[in-house]
Amino acid sequence: MSKKKKTFDAVKMMREIRYKISSETVNMTFDELKKYIETRLKQSGLKPIGQ
């Protein structure tokens, strides 16, 4: 049985996104982090869970 070549690697993408977010938020206070998340949610157009 041959292995199918991946066209999309979800684990790699998630690690890249996590690294980018971590590098952007590494020295933020809790309040700065909350503001960062609120801003990113507004830019994405997504609603927070439960709203």
N, CA, C and O atoms as a printed pandas DataFrame, in Angstrom:
     atom_number atom_name residue_name chain_id  residue_number  x_coord  y_coord  z_coord
0              1         N          MET        A               1    0.846   -1.180    0.000
1              2        CA          MET        A               1    0.000    0.000    0.000
2              3         C          MET        A               1    0.894    1.247    0.000
3              4         O          MET        A               1    1.802    1.366    0.823
4              5         N          SER        A               2    0.634    2.160   -0.914
5              6        CA          SER        A               2    1.435    3.382   -0.974
6              7         C          SER        A               2    0.742    4.492   -0.199
7              8         O          SER        A               2   -0.483    4.539   -0.088
8              9         N          LYS        A               3    1.569    5.378    0.330
9             10        CA          LYS        A               3    1.024    6.506    1.092
10            11         C          LYS        A               3    0.641    7.624    0.134
11            12         O          LYS        A               3    1.339    7.893   -0.844
12            13         N          LYS        A               4   -0.462    8.258    0.427
13            14        CA          LYS        A               4   -0.939    9.383   -0.358
14            15         C          LYS        A               4   -0.182   10.638    0.065
15            16         O          LYS        A               4   -0.041   10.911    1.257
16            17         N          LYS        A               5    0.298   11.389   -0.900
17            18        CA          LYS        A               5    1.017   12.627   -0.593
18            19         C          LYS        A               5    0.031   13.708   -0.146
19            20         O          LYS        A               5   -0.992   13.941   -0.790
20            21         N          LYS        A               6    0.355   14.353    0.955
21            22        CA          LYS        A               6   -0.506   15.407    1.483
22            23         C          LYS        A               6   -0.426   16.640    0.588
23            24         O          LYS        A               6    0.653   17.029    0.141
24            25         N          THR        A               7   -1.570   17.239    0.337
25            26        CA          THR        A               7   -1.592   18.510   -0.383
26            27         C          THR        A               7   -1.755   19.665    0.601
27            28         O          THR        A               7   -1.490   20.821    0.273
28            29         N          PHE        A               8   -2.196   19.331    1.810
29            30        CA          PHE        A               8   -2.393   20.338    2.845
30            31         C          PHE        A               8   -1.996   19.723    4.178
31            32         O          PHE        A               8   -2.464   18.643    4.536
32            33         N          ASP        A               9   -1.136   20.413    4.907
33            34        CA          ASP        A               9   -0.673   19.910    6.203
34            35         C          ASP        A               9   -1.236   20.805    7.304
35            36         O          ASP        A               9   -0.693   21.873    7.586
36            37         N          ALA        A              10   -2.322   20.361    7.920
37            38        CA          ALA        A              10   -3.007   21.154    8.942
38            39         C          ALA        A              10   -2.142   21.375   10.176
39            40         O          ALA        A              10   -2.181   22.450   10.774
40            41         N          VAL        A              11   -1.358   20.362   10.566
41            42        CA          VAL        A              11   -0.501   20.486   11.748
42            43         C          VAL        A              11    0.556   21.551   11.507
43            44         O          VAL        A              11    0.815   22.378   12.381
44            45         N          LYS        A              12    1.166   21.538   10.332
45            46        CA          LYS        A              12    2.185   22.540    9.994
46            47         C          LYS        A              12    1.577   23.944    9.999
47            48         O          LYS        A              12    2.178   24.881   10.526
48            49         N          MET        A              13    0.377   24.089    9.409
49            50        CA          MET        A              13   -0.282   25.388    9.373
50            51         C          MET        A              13   -0.575   25.883   10.784
51            52         O          MET        A              13   -0.326   27.047   11.098
52            53         N          MET        A              14   -1.106   24.999   11.644
53            54        CA          MET        A              14   -1.431   25.391   13.016
54            55         C          MET        A              14   -0.186   25.827   13.776
55            56         O          MET        A              14   -0.222   26.807   14.520
56            57         N          ARG        A              15    0.907   25.109   13.595
57            58        CA          ARG        A              15    2.152   25.484   14.272
58            59         C          ARG        A              15    2.652   26.836   13.795
59            60         O          ARG        A              15    3.141   27.632   14.596
60            61         N          GLU        A              16    2.538   27.106   12.502
61            62        CA          GLU        A              16    2.966   28.405   11.963
62            63         C          GLU        A              16    2.106   29.533   12.518
63            64         O          GLU        A              16    2.625   30.588   12.885
64            65         N          ILE        A              17    0.802   29.319   12.579
65            66        CA          ILE        A              17   -0.108   30.344   13.118
66            67         C          ILE        A              17    0.176   30.579   14.597
67            68         O          ILE        A              17    0.236   31.723   15.046
68            69         N          ARG        A              18    0.350   29.490   15.360
69            70        CA          ARG        A              18    0.637   29.598   16.800
70            71         C          ARG        A              18    1.939   30.356   17.037
71            72         O          ARG        A              18    2.017   31.192   17.937
72            73         N          TYR        A              19    2.971   30.062   16.224
73            74        CA          TYR        A              19    4.254   30.744   16.363
74            75         C          TYR        A              19    4.104   32.242   16.075
75            76         O          TYR        A              19    4.662   33.069   16.796
76            77         N          LYS        A              20    3.354   32.592   15.027
77            78        CA          LYS        A              20    3.148   34.000   14.665
78            79         C          LYS        A              20    2.438   34.742   15.799
79            80         O          LYS        A              20    2.858   35.832   16.186
80            81         N          ILE        A              21    1.372   34.155   16.328
81            82        CA          ILE        A              21    0.624   34.792   17.416
82            83         C          ILE        A              21    1.497   34.924   18.663
83            84         O          ILE        A              21    1.495   35.966   19.318
84            85         N          SER        A              22    2.235   33.873   18.986
85            86        CA          SER        A              22    3.109   33.908   20.170
86            87         C          SER        A              22    4.166   34.994   20.050
87            88         O          SER        A              22    4.458   35.690   21.022
88            89         N          SER        A              23    4.742   35.140   18.856
89            90        CA          SER        A              23    5.787   36.155   18.682
90            91         C          SER        A              23    5.205   37.567   18.752
91            92         O          SER        A              23    5.897   38.500   19.159
92            93         N          GLU        A              24    3.938   37.732   18.360
93            94        CA          GLU        A              24    3.294   39.048   18.421
94            95         C          GLU        A              24    2.843   39.402   19.836
95            96         O          GLU        A              24    2.723   40.583   20.161
96            97         N          THR        A              25    2.595   38.411   20.674
97            98        CA          THR        A              25    1.998   38.669   21.993
98            99         C          THR        A              25    2.924   38.347   23.165
99           100         O          THR        A              25    2.496   38.413   24.317
100          101         N          VAL        A              26    4.161   38.007   22.899
101          102        CA          VAL        A              26    5.063   37.482   23.920
102          103         C          VAL        A              26    5.218   38.394   25.149
103          104         O          VAL        A              26    5.280   37.885   26.268
104          105         N          ASN        A              27    5.279   39.683   24.981
105          106        CA          ASN        A              27    5.518   40.581   26.115
106          107         C          ASN        A              27    4.302   41.421   26.490
107          108         O          ASN        A              27    4.434   42.446   27.158
108          109         N          MET        A              28    3.122   40.989   26.062
109          110        CA          MET        A              28    1.915   41.766   26.347
110          111         C          MET        A              28    1.391   41.475   27.749
111          112         O          MET        A              28    1.498   40.364   28.267
112          113         N          THR        A              29    0.820   42.521   28.335
113          114        CA          THR        A              29    0.108   42.337   29.594
114          115         C          THR        A              29   -1.243   41.681   29.282
115          116         O          THR        A              29   -1.621   41.556   28.117
116          117         N          PHE        A              30   -1.957   41.270   30.315
117          118        CA          PHE        A              30   -3.267   40.657   30.118
118          119         C          PHE        A              30   -4.216   41.606   29.388
119          120         O          PHE        A              30   -4.937   41.184   28.484
120          121         N          ASP        A              31   -4.221   42.882   29.774
121          122        CA          ASP        A              31   -5.106   43.853   29.128
122          123         C          ASP        A              31   -4.723   44.070   27.662
123          124         O          ASP        A              31   -5.598   44.193   26.805
124          125         N          GLU        A              32   -3.427   44.117   27.373
125          126        CA          GLU        A              32   -2.977   44.249   25.989
126          127         C          GLU        A              32   -3.382   43.030   25.164
127          128         O          GLU        A              32   -3.779   43.159   24.006
128          129         N          LEU        A              33   -3.278   41.862   25.760
129          130        CA          LEU        A              33   -3.659   40.626   25.078
130          131         C          LEU        A              33   -5.162   40.610   24.779
131          132         O          LEU        A              33   -5.572   40.199   23.694
132          133         N          LYS        A              34   -5.979   41.052   25.730
133          134        CA          LYS        A              34   -7.419   41.137   25.504
134          135         C          LYS        A              34   -7.720   42.068   24.338
135          136         O          LYS        A              34   -8.545   41.749   23.481
136          137         N          LYS        A              35   -7.051   43.222   24.303
137          138        CA          LYS        A              35   -7.247   44.191   23.218
138          139         C          LYS        A              35   -6.805   43.594   21.882
139          140         O          LYS        A              35   -7.476   43.787   20.868
140          141         N          TYR        A              36   -5.689   42.874   21.871
141          142        CA          TYR        A              36   -5.182   42.212   20.668
142          143         C          TYR        A              36   -6.233   41.232   20.134
143          144         O          TYR        A              36   -6.520   41.214   18.937
144          145         N          ILE        A              37   -6.797   40.426   21.021
145          146        CA          ILE        A              37   -7.792   39.436   20.613
146          147         C          ILE        A              37   -9.048   40.127   20.078
147          148         O          ILE        A              37   -9.586   39.726   19.046
148          149         N          GLU        A              38   -9.512   41.158   20.774
149          150        CA          GLU        A              38  -10.694   41.889   20.319
150          151         C          GLU        A              38  -10.471   42.486   18.935
151          152         O          GLU        A              38  -11.347   42.412   18.074
152          153         N          THR        A              39   -9.312   43.070   18.726
153          154        CA          THR        A              39   -8.982   43.674   17.434
154          155         C          THR        A              39   -8.947   42.625   16.334
155          156         O          THR        A              39   -9.499   42.829   15.253
156          157         N          ARG        A              40   -8.300   41.508   16.611
157          158        CA          ARG        A              40   -8.202   40.436   15.615
158          159         C          ARG        A              40   -9.580   39.863   15.277
159          160         O          ARG        A              40   -9.854   39.556   14.117
160          161         N          LEU        A              41  -10.442   39.718   16.275
161          162        CA          LEU        A              41  -11.794   39.212   16.020
162          163         C          LEU        A              41  -12.579   40.182   15.146
163          164         O          LEU        A              41  -13.283   39.760   14.228
164          165         N          LYS        A              42  -12.464   41.483   15.425
165          166        CA          LYS        A              42  -13.158   42.485   14.615
166          167         C          LYS        A              42  -12.666   42.453   13.175
167          168         O          LYS        A              42  -13.462   42.568   12.243
168          169         N          GLN        A              43  -11.352   42.298   12.989
169          170        CA          GLN        A              43  -10.784   42.251   11.636
170          171         C          GLN        A              43  -11.255   41.015   10.879
171          172         O          GLN        A              43  -11.452   41.067    9.665
172          173         N          SER        A              44  -11.434   39.917   11.581
173          174        CA          SER        A              44  -11.817   38.663   10.934
174          175         C          SER        A              44  -13.305   38.616   10.596
175          176         O          SER        A              44  -13.711   37.885    9.693
176          177         N          GLY        A              45  -14.107   39.377   11.302
177          178        CA          GLY        A              45  -15.544   39.352   11.086
178          179         C          GLY        A              45  -16.231   38.184   11.781
179          180         O          GLY        A              45  -17.434   37.992   11.605
180          181         N          LEU        A              46  -15.492   37.397   12.569
181          182        CA          LEU        A              46  -16.065   36.278   13.289
182          183         C          LEU        A              46  -16.648   36.754   14.616
183          184         O          LEU        A              46  -16.177   37.729   15.201
184          185         N          LYS        A              47  -17.668   36.060   15.076
185          186        CA          LYS        A              47  -18.241   36.365   16.374
186          187         C          LYS        A              47  -17.631   35.452   17.408
187          188         O          LYS        A              47  -17.401   34.276   17.126
188          189         N          PRO        A              48  -17.358   35.964   18.617
189          190        CA          PRO        A              48  -16.859   35.101   19.694
190          191         C          PRO        A              48  -17.875   33.998   20.008
191          192         O          PRO        A              48  -19.074   34.178   19.794
192          193         N          ILE        A              49  -17.412   32.897   20.497
193          194        CA          ILE        A              49  -18.287   31.769   20.841
194          195         C          ILE        A              49  -19.317   32.225   21.871
195          196         O          ILE        A              49  -18.972   32.889   22.849
196          197         N          GLY        A              50  -20.562   31.871   21.653
197          198        CA          GLY        A              50  -21.632   32.198   22.581
198          199         C          GLY        A              50  -22.349   33.499   22.255
199          200         O          GLY        A              50  -23.243   33.918   22.989
200          201         N          GLN        A              51  -21.964   34.134   21.166
201          202        CA          GLN        A              51  -22.624   35.404   20.799
202          203         C          GLN        A              51  -23.292   35.271   19.453
203          204         O          GLN        A              51  -23.899   36.226   18.968
